Amino acid sequence: MLVSLAFVIVAFSLLVLCWIVGRWRRWKHYKLSTDLDGPRDYPLIGSAHLFLGKSTEEQFRCILDISQSYQSPCRIWLGPKLFVFIDNADDLQIVLNSANCLEKADVYRFFQCETGLFSAPANIWRVHRKHLSPCFNAKILASFVSIFNVKSAVLVDQLVPHVNKTKLFNVYEYIAKCTLDMVCATTLGTNMNLQNEQGDEYIGAIERASELLNHRLYKVWLHPEWIYRLTSYYKIQQQCYATAYKMSRRVLALKSDELAEIRNRTASKTSKPNEKQLTDEYRKPQIYIDQLFRLAKETDVFDEQAIRDEIDTIILGGNETSALTLSHVVLMLAIHQDVQQRVYEEIVTTLGGSIGEVENEHLSRLTYMEMVLKETMRLFPVGPIIARQCTEDTKISRTTIPSGVTVVLGIFNVQRSELHWGSAANSFDPDNFLPERIADRHPYCFLPFSAGPRNCIGYKYGLMSMKVMLCHLLTAYRFSTDLTMDQLTLKLDITLKIANKHMVRVVRR
């Protein structure tokens, strides 16, 4: 009897303590909310009404208007959740390097890749990142250059029907299929030949899934998983993912014996290869899925779900980021003919008589091309905002962000800030990345791949693949367009896109 009474007292005390802690946290959230400026909010919905009924272009404009109307940090309520928006470089540096802000925001669970690097909880991410970082070392990336060349040559051939035509076409449709073909070849180790109608199906599914994720983000009543699963949006999203991941599931099915071995693995580990074996292996492409299976056999970290999620993360994230960025680059070159000519001349000088086959050692010498890539990513970051969850109170310049609050990082704003980029911050100027200009600039005002310990693991892969594609495209064609910089309209479908699309025309060199 006394034991039962003691249990009841302890249980009741814990409930009271949880209630007090919850009230204390909620009070701190409201206290911070009153300290910071932000748009007017209402009970239950907060400021979500500002986004309802708006197109993706209008929603992005709304985010920019809010962030530019109130000094950083500012706040916004979406339903019962408090979001703090920052675009101050010093604060961005604090948050991105804080151990209190390693968790991705709750909304990242919408991507359904629970153990993939992009959205995994910090305790899983930390272990996976440690084991996966060597899979993106310089020797492994160099082994992919031959694949990049083959797929880029196919891309050049795919554009032939548009040569010397007066009608503009959307070059993204072709670049996206090429990057998907590359990602699948280097990730899955199979030649999918996706630069055709089959590739259109995959790209369409990925784009539709992004639209649905964006749609859910601003409709706070769809955030609870059990509610969302009752809607037609959930069914469509699942169909999109089934299409987008069809190829990876096919390859995993071929490796069913290895998966079974991982499920039933014992304590015995695969022997560590010697240095000679490693040197010999690096001469051929080091396929990502093979690296994952090797890690699964050598460690207790990667199970079947983790392998699947990491592959899905690479295919979904790695493809769209590179495809969008390179499409933005081609459009910038089409608008700025003088820059395009200078990049072309650098390619010819660097490749010399080997035009048509880019070697790994060429890539580091394409310095002006890299400046162009970076300037494009500055103006059009694929991830214009990212969000982190505070797990402990975190002090920034003007306030302390309480535990449980979501911090939204304004990458787009800081990369177009006149404070860091001068009065022409919205203009396209690759000279922004001259060494002497970089030296005088805040290190956290350029964040296209995020920064800090949880930055993008594949940024070097992306830069290498885009450089190879540009070499093939610009030695074959000259690009032009009727669009101008001031005509471009931006929209946010999880990633930043140009609503006008990447409309260009091509003529042969």
C-alpha positions as CSV (number, residue, x, y, z in Angstrom):
1,M,0.0,0.0,0.0
2,L,2.8,2.4,0.9
3,V,4.7,1.5,-2.3
4,S,1.6,2.2,-4.4
5,L,1.0,5.5,-2.6
6,A,4.7,6.5,-3.1
7,F,4.4,5.6,-6.8
8,V,1.3,7.9,-7.1
9,I,3.0,10.7,-5.3
10,V,6.1,10.4,-7.5
11,A,4.1,10.2,-10.7
12,F,1.9,13.2,-9.7
13,S,5.1,15.2,-8.8
14,L,6.6,14.4,-12.3
15,L,3.4,15.5,-14.0
16,V,3.4,18.8,-12.0
17,L,7.1,19.3,-12.8
18,C,6.5,18.7,-16.5
19,W,3.6,21.2,-16.4
20,I,5.7,23.8,-14.6
21,V,8.6,23.3,-17.1
22,G,6.2,23.5,-20.0
23,R,4.6,26.7,-18.7
24,W,8.1,28.1,-18.0
25,R,9.2,27.4,-21.5
26,R,6.0,28.8,-23.0
27,W,6.4,31.9,-20.8
28,K,10.0,32.3,-22.1
29,H,8.7,32.0,-25.7
30,Y,6.0,34.7,-25.1
31,K,8.5,36.9,-23.3
32,L,10.9,36.7,-26.3
33,S,8.0,37.3,-28.6
34,T,7.2,40.6,-26.9
35,D,10.8,41.6,-26.9
36,L,11.2,41.1,-30.7
37,D,9.5,42.9,-33.5
38,G,7.4,41.0,-36.0
39,P,4.0,40.9,-37.9
40,R,0.8,40.9,-36.0
41,D,-0.4,37.5,-34.9
42,Y,-3.8,36.0,-33.9
43,P,-4.8,33.2,-31.6
44,L,-4.4,29.6,-32.9
45,I,-3.1,30.7,-36.4
46,G,-0.4,33.2,-35.4
47,S,0.7,35.0,-38.6
48,A,-0.1,32.0,-40.9
49,H,-2.8,34.1,-42.5
50,L,-0.2,36.2,-44.3
51,F,0.7,33.2,-46.5
52,L,-2.8,31.7,-47.2
53,G,-4.1,31.9,-50.8
54,K,-0.8,33.2,-52.1
55,S,1.3,31.7,-54.9
56,T,4.8,30.5,-54.3
57,E,6.2,33.7,-55.7
58,E,4.0,35.8,-53.4
59,Q,4.9,33.6,-50.4
60,F,8.6,34.2,-50.9
61,R,8.0,37.9,-51.4
62,C,6.1,37.8,-48.1
63,I,9.0,36.2,-46.3
64,L,11.4,38.9,-47.7
65,D,9.0,41.7,-46.8
66,I,8.7,40.5,-43.2
67,S,12.5,40.0,-42.8
68,Q,13.2,43.4,-44.3
69,S,10.5,45.3,-42.4
70,Y,11.8,44.2,-38.9
71,Q,15.4,44.4,-37.6
72,S,17.1,41.0,-37.2
73,P,16.3,39.1,-35.1
74,C,12.6,39.3,-35.7
75,R,9.8,36.8,-34.8
76,I,6.8,35.2,-36.4
77,W,4.2,32.8,-35.1
78,L,3.0,29.9,-37.3
79,G,0.1,28.5,-35.3
80,P,1.4,27.8,-31.8
81,K,5.1,27.7,-32.9
82,L,7.5,30.6,-32.5
83,F,10.0,31.2,-35.2
84,V,12.9,33.6,-34.8
85,F,14.3,34.9,-38.1
86,I,18.0,36.1,-38.3
87,D,20.1,37.3,-41.2
88,N,22.9,39.0,-39.3
89,A,26.2,37.4,-40.2
90,D,27.5,37.4,-36.6
91,D,24.3,35.7,-35.4
92,L,24.4,33.2,-38.2
93,Q,27.9,32.3,-37.2
94,I,26.9,31.7,-33.6
95,V,23.9,29.6,-34.5
96,L,25.5,27.5,-37.2
97,N,28.4,26.6,-34.9
98,S,26.4,26.1,-31.7
99,A,26.1,22.7,-30.2
100,N,22.6,23.9,-29.0
101,C,21.5,24.4,-32.6
102,L,22.5,21.1,-34.4
103,E,18.9,19.8,-34.6
104,K,17.0,20.5,-37.8
105,A,13.6,22.1,-37.3
106,D,10.6,19.9,-36.7
107,V,9.3,20.6,-40.3
108,Y,12.3,18.6,-41.7
109,R,10.4,15.4,-40.8
110,F,8.1,16.2,-43.8
111,F,10.9,14.9,-46.1
112,Q,10.5,11.4,-44.7
113,C,14.2,10.6,-44.6
114,E,14.5,10.2,-40.9
115,T,18.0,8.9,-40.7
116,G,19.5,10.6,-43.8
117,L,22.2,13.3,-43.2
118,F,19.9,16.1,-44.4
119,S,17.2,15.7,-41.7
120,A,18.4,13.2,-39.2
121,P,18.3,13.9,-35.5
122,A,21.6,15.3,-34.2
123,N,22.6,12.1,-32.4
124,I,22.2,10.0,-35.6
125,W,23.6,12.7,-37.9
126,R,26.8,13.0,-35.8
127,V,27.6,9.3,-36.1
128,H,26.7,9.0,-39.8
129,R,28.6,12.1,-40.8
130,K,31.8,10.8,-39.1
131,H,31.6,7.6,-41.2
132,L,30.4,9.2,-44.4
133,S,32.8,12.1,-44.7
134,P,35.6,9.8,-46.1
135,C,33.2,8.8,-48.9
136,F,33.6,12.3,-50.3
137,N,37.4,12.6,-50.1
138,A,39.4,14.0,-53.0
139,K,40.5,10.6,-54.4
140,I,37.0,9.3,-54.5
141,L,35.6,12.4,-56.1
142,A,38.4,12.3,-58.7
143,S,37.2,8.8,-59.6
144,F,33.8,10.2,-60.7
145,V,35.2,12.6,-63.3
146,S,35.0,10.0,-66.1
147,I,31.3,9.5,-65.4
148,F,30.8,13.3,-65.4
149,N,32.4,13.5,-68.8
150,V,30.2,10.7,-70.3
151,K,26.9,12.1,-69.0
152,S,27.9,15.7,-70.0
153,A,28.6,14.5,-73.6
154,V,25.0,13.1,-73.7
155,L,23.7,16.4,-72.5
156,V,25.4,18.2,-75.3
157,D,23.7,15.8,-77.8
158,Q,20.3,16.3,-76.2
159,L,20.4,20.0,-77.0
160,V,21.0,19.5,-80.7
161,P,17.3,19.8,-81.7
162,H,17.4,23.4,-80.3
163,V,20.5,24.6,-82.2
164,N,20.0,27.7,-84.3
165,K,16.3,27.9,-83.4
166,T,14.8,31.3,-82.6
167,K,12.4,29.9,-80.0
168,L,13.6,29.9,-76.4
169,F,13.6,26.6,-74.4
170,N,13.9,25.7,-70.8
171,V,17.5,24.4,-70.3
172,Y,16.7,23.2,-66.8
173,E,14.7,20.3,-68.2
174,Y,17.8,18.9,-69.8
175,I,20.3,19.8,-67.1
176,A,18.1,18.2,-64.4
177,K,18.0,14.9,-66.3
178,C,21.8,15.0,-66.8
179,T,22.5,15.7,-63.1
180,L,20.1,12.9,-62.1
181,D,21.9,10.6,-64.5
182,M,25.2,11.5,-62.9
183,V,23.9,11.1,-59.3
184,C,22.4,7.7,-60.1
185,A,25.6,6.5,-61.8
186,T,27.9,7.6,-58.9
187,T,25.4,6.7,-56.2
188,L,23.9,3.4,-57.4
189,G,26.6,2.3,-59.8
190,T,24.2,1.5,-62.6
191,N,23.8,3.2,-66.0
192,M,20.2,4.3,-65.9
193,N,20.3,6.4,-69.1
194,L,17.9,8.9,-67.7
195,Q,18.3,11.7,-70.2
196,N,15.1,10.8,-71.9
197,E,11.3,10.5,-71.2
198,Q,12.0,8.2,-68.2
199,G,14.1,11.0,-66.7
200,D,11.2,13.4,-67.2
201,E,9.0,11.2,-65.0
202,Y,11.5,11.2,-62.2
203,I,12.1,15.0,-62.4
204,G,8.4,15.7,-62.5
205,A,7.9,13.5,-59.4
206,I,10.6,15.4,-57.5
207,E,9.2,18.8,-58.4
208,R,5.7,17.8,-57.4
209,A,6.9,16.5,-54.1
210,S,8.7,19.8,-53.4
211,E,5.4,21.7,-54.2
212,L,3.5,19.5,-51.7
213,L,6.1,20.0,-49.0
214,N,6.0,23.8,-49.5
215,H,2.2,23.6,-49.4
216,R,2.2,21.8,-46.1
217,L,4.7,24.1,-44.5
218,Y,2.4,27.1,-44.5
219,K,-0.8,25.3,-43.6
220,V,-0.1,24.7,-39.9
221,W,-3.2,22.4,-39.5
222,L,-1.4,19.9,-41.8
223,H,1.7,19.7,-39.6
224,P,0.4,16.9,-37.4
225,E,1.2,13.6,-39.2
226,W,-2.1,11.9,-38.4
227,I,-4.0,14.8,-40.0
228,Y,-1.8,15.0,-43.0
229,R,-2.2,11.2,-43.7
230,L,-5.9,11.7,-44.0
231,T,-5.6,14.2,-46.9
232,S,-5.2,13.6,-50.7
233,Y,-1.9,15.5,-50.5
234,Y,-0.3,12.7,-48.5
235,K,-1.4,10.1,-51.1
236,I,0.0,12.2,-54.0
237,Q,3.2,12.7,-52.1
238,Q,3.7,9.0,-51.5
239,Q,3.2,8.4,-55.2
240,C,5.8,11.0,-56.0
241,Y,8.3,9.5,-53.6
242,A,7.6,6.0,-55.0
243,T,8.5,7.3,-58.5
244,A,11.5,9.2,-57.4
245,Y,13.0,6.3,-55.5
246,K,12.0,3.6,-57.9
247,M,15.5,3.3,-59.3
248,S,17.2,3.1,-55.9
249,R,14.7,0.4,-54.8
250,R,15.5,-1.6,-57.9
251,V,19.2,-1.5,-57.2
252,L,18.6,-2.4,-53.5
253,A,16.5,-5.3,-54.7
254,L,19.5,-6.6,-56.7
255,K,21.5,-6.4,-53.5
256,S,19.0,-8.4,-51.4
257,D,21.6,-10.9,-50.4
258,E,23.9,-8.2,-49.0
259,L,20.9,-6.6,-47.2
260,A,20.1,-9.9,-45.6
261,E,23.7,-10.2,-44.5
262,I,23.5,-6.8,-42.9
263,R,20.2,-7.7,-41.1
264,N,21.8,-10.9,-39.7
265,R,25.3,-9.7,-39.3
266,T,27.4,-11.0,-36.4
267,A,30.1,-9.4,-34.4
268,S,32.8,-10.3,-36.9
269,K,34.1,-7.4,-39.0
270,T,35.5,-7.2,-42.5
271,S,39.2,-6.9,-42.5
272,K,40.6,-3.5,-43.2
273,P,42.0,-3.1,-46.7
274,N,45.7,-2.3,-47.0
275,E,47.1,0.8,-48.6
276,K,47.9,-0.9,-51.9
277,Q,44.3,-2.2,-52.2
278,L,43.0,1.3,-51.6
279,T,45.3,2.8,-54.2
280,D,44.2,0.3,-56.8
281,E,40.5,0.8,-55.9
282,Y,40.7,4.6,-56.3
283,R,41.4,4.1,-60.0
284,K,37.8,3.1,-60.7
285,P,34.7,5.0,-59.5
286,Q,34.0,4.5,-55.8
287,I,30.2,4.1,-56.0
288,Y,28.4,5.5,-53.0
289,I,26.0,2.5,-52.4
290,D,29.1,0.2,-52.3
291,Q,30.7,2.5,-49.7
292,L,27.4,2.3,-47.6
293,F,27.4,-1.5,-47.8
294,R,31.0,-1.6,-46.8
295,L,30.3,0.6,-43.8
296,A,27.3,-1.5,-42.8
297,K,29.5,-4.6,-42.7
298,E,32.4,-2.9,-40.9
299,T,30.4,-0.9,-38.3
300,D,27.2,-1.3,-36.3
301,V,26.0,2.1,-37.5
302,F,24.2,1.5,-40.8
303,D,21.2,-0.8,-41.0
304,E,18.9,-1.3,-43.9
305,Q,16.8,1.8,-43.1
306,A,19.9,4.0,-42.8
307,I,21.2,2.8,-46.2
308,R,17.9,3.5,-47.8
309,D,17.6,7.0,-46.3
310,E,21.1,8.0,-47.1
311,I,20.6,7.0,-50.7
312,D,17.3,8.8,-51.0
313,T,18.9,11.9,-49.5
314,I,21.7,11.9,-52.1
315,I,19.3,11.3,-55.0
316,L,16.7,13.9,-54.0
317,G,19.0,16.6,-52.6
318,G,22.1,16.1,-54.7
319,N,20.2,16.2,-57.9
320,E,18.0,19.2,-57.5
321,T,20.7,21.4,-55.9
322,S,23.2,20.9,-58.7
323,A,20.5,21.0,-61.4
324,L,19.1,24.3,-60.2
325,T,22.4,25.9,-59.6
326,L,23.8,25.0,-63.0
327,S,20.6,26.1,-64.7
328,H,20.9,29.5,-62.9
329,V,24.5,29.7,-64.1
330,V,23.6,29.0,-67.8
331,L,20.9,31.7,-67.6
332,M,23.4,34.2,-66.0
333,L,25.9,33.5,-68.8
334,A,23.2,33.9,-71.4
335,I,22.3,37.3,-70.0
336,H,25.9,38.4,-69.5
337,Q,27.6,37.6,-72.8
338,D,31.0,39.1,-71.8
339,V,31.2,36.8,-68.7
340,Q,30.3,33.8,-70.9
341,Q,33.0,34.7,-73.3
342,R,35.6,35.0,-70.6
343,V,34.6,31.6,-69.1
344,Y,34.8,30.0,-72.6
345,E,38.3,31.4,-73.1
346,E,39.5,30.1,-69.7
347,I,38.1,26.7,-70.6
348,V,40.0,26.7,-74.0
349,T,43.2,27.8,-72.3
350,T,43.0,25.3,-69.5
351,L,41.9,22.2,-71.5
352,G,44.2,23.0,-74.5
353,G,44.0,20.2,-77.1
354,S,42.0,17.9,-74.8
355,I,38.7,19.8,-75.3
356,G,35.9,17.2,-75.0
357,E,37.6,15.3,-72.1
358,V,38.0,17.1,-68.9
359,E,40.6,15.8,-66.5
360,N,40.5,16.1,-62.7
361,E,43.6,18.3,-62.7
362,H,41.9,20.8,-65.0
363,L,39.2,21.6,-62.5
364,S,41.3,23.5,-59.9
365,R,42.6,25.8,-62.7
366,L,39.2,27.0,-63.8
367,T,39.3,29.8,-61.3
368,Y,37.1,32.3,-63.1
369,M,34.5,29.7,-63.7
370,E,34.4,29.0,-60.0
371,M,33.9,32.7,-59.3
372,V,31.0,32.7,-61.7
373,L,29.5,29.6,-60.0
374,K,29.9,31.3,-56.6
375,E,28.4,34.6,-57.7
376,T,25.4,32.7,-59.1
377,M,25.0,30.8,-55.8
378,R,25.2,34.1,-53.9
379,L,22.3,35.7,-55.9
380,F,20.3,32.4,-56.2
381,P,21.1,30.1,-53.2
382,V,19.1,26.9,-53.7
383,G,18.4,26.9,-50.0
384,P,17.5,30.5,-49.3
385,I,16.4,29.8,-45.8
386,I,17.3,27.0,-43.4
387,A,15.9,26.2,-40.0
388,R,17.4,24.9,-36.7
389,Q,15.8,23.9,-33.4
390,C,17.3,25.3,-30.2
391,T,17.8,22.5,-27.7
392,E,19.2,24.9,-25.0
393,D,19.0,28.6,-24.5
394,T,21.3,30.3,-27.0
395,K,22.6,33.8,-26.7
396,I,23.0,35.8,-29.9
397,S,23.7,39.5,-30.4
398,R,20.5,41.2,-29.2
399,T,18.7,38.4,-27.2
400,T,18.7,34.9,-25.9
401,I,16.7,32.3,-27.9
402,P,15.0,29.9,-25.5
403,S,15.1,26.2,-25.8
404,G,12.4,24.8,-28.1
405,V,12.3,27.8,-30.4
406,T,12.9,27.3,-34.2
407,V,15.6,29.6,-35.6
408,V,15.2,30.5,-39.3
409,L,18.5,31.5,-41.0
410,G,18.1,34.1,-43.8
411,I,20.8,32.9,-46.3
412,F,19.2,34.8,-49.2
413,N,19.2,38.1,-47.2
414,V,22.8,38.0,-46.0
415,Q,24.1,37.1,-49.4
416,R,22.4,40.2,-50.9
417,S,23.2,42.5,-48.0
418,E,24.7,45.9,-49.0
419,L,26.6,45.8,-45.7
420,H,28.7,42.9,-47.1
421,W,28.4,43.2,-50.8
422,G,28.2,46.9,-51.5
423,S,25.5,49.1,-53.2
424,A,25.4,46.7,-56.2
425,A,24.6,43.7,-54.0
426,N,21.7,42.6,-56.3
427,S,23.8,42.8,-59.5
428,F,25.7,39.9,-61.0
429,D,29.5,40.4,-60.6
430,P,31.9,37.4,-60.4
431,D,34.6,39.8,-59.3
432,N,32.9,39.7,-55.9
433,F,35.0,36.5,-55.4
434,L,38.4,37.9,-56.2
435,P,40.8,36.9,-53.4
436,E,41.3,40.4,-52.2
437,R,37.5,41.0,-51.8
438,I,37.0,37.7,-50.0
439,A,39.7,38.6,-47.5
440,D,37.8,41.7,-46.4
441,R,34.4,40.1,-46.1
442,H,32.6,38.4,-43.1
443,P,33.1,34.6,-43.5
444,Y,29.4,34.0,-42.8
445,C,27.9,36.3,-45.4
446,F,28.2,33.6,-48.1
447,L,26.5,30.3,-47.1
448,P,25.2,28.5,-50.2
449,F,26.2,25.1,-48.6
450,S,25.3,26.2,-45.0
451,A,28.3,26.3,-42.7
452,G,29.6,24.9,-39.4
453,P,29.7,21.2,-38.5
454,R,26.4,20.5,-40.2
455,N,27.3,21.9,-43.6
456,C,26.6,20.2,-46.9
457,I,28.7,17.0,-47.2
458,G,28.5,17.0,-51.0
459,Y,29.5,20.5,-51.9
460,K,32.8,19.5,-53.6
461,Y,31.0,16.8,-55.6
462,G,28.5,19.5,-56.8
463,L,31.2,22.0,-57.8
464,M,33.2,19.3,-59.7
465,S,30.2,18.0,-61.6
466,M,29.0,21.5,-62.6
467,K,32.5,22.5,-63.8
468,V,32.7,19.4,-66.0
469,M,29.2,20.1,-67.4
470,L,30.0,23.7,-68.1
471,C,33.2,22.7,-70.0
472,H,31.2,20.5,-72.3
473,L,28.3,22.9,-72.8
474,L,30.3,26.1,-73.4
475,T,32.8,24.4,-75.8
476,A,29.9,23.2,-77.9
477,Y,27.4,26.1,-77.7
478,R,27.0,29.8,-77.1
479,F,23.9,30.6,-75.0
480,S,21.6,33.7,-75.3
481,T,18.3,34.8,-73.9
482,D,15.7,37.5,-74.1
483,L,15.4,37.7,-70.3
484,T,17.1,40.4,-68.3
485,M,18.0,40.5,-64.6
486,D,15.2,42.8,-63.6
487,Q,12.6,40.5,-65.2
488,L,13.5,37.5,-63.1
489,T,10.8,36.5,-60.6
490,L,11.8,34.2,-57.7
491,K,9.6,31.6,-56.0
492,L,10.1,29.1,-53.1
493,D,9.2,25.5,-53.5
494,I,11.4,24.4,-50.6
495,T,14.3,25.3,-53.0
496,L,14.7,28.7,-54.6
497,K,13.5,28.7,-58.3
498,I,13.1,31.2,-61.0
499,A,9.4,31.5,-61.9
500,N,10.3,32.7,-65.5
501,K,12.2,29.5,-65.9
502,H,15.6,29.1,-67.5
503,M,14.7,30.2,-71.1
504,V,17.6,30.3,-73.5
505,R,18.6,29.6,-77.1
506,V,21.8,28.0,-78.4
507,V,24.0,28.2,-81.4
508,R,27.1,26.1,-82.1
509,R,30.6,27.5,-81.4
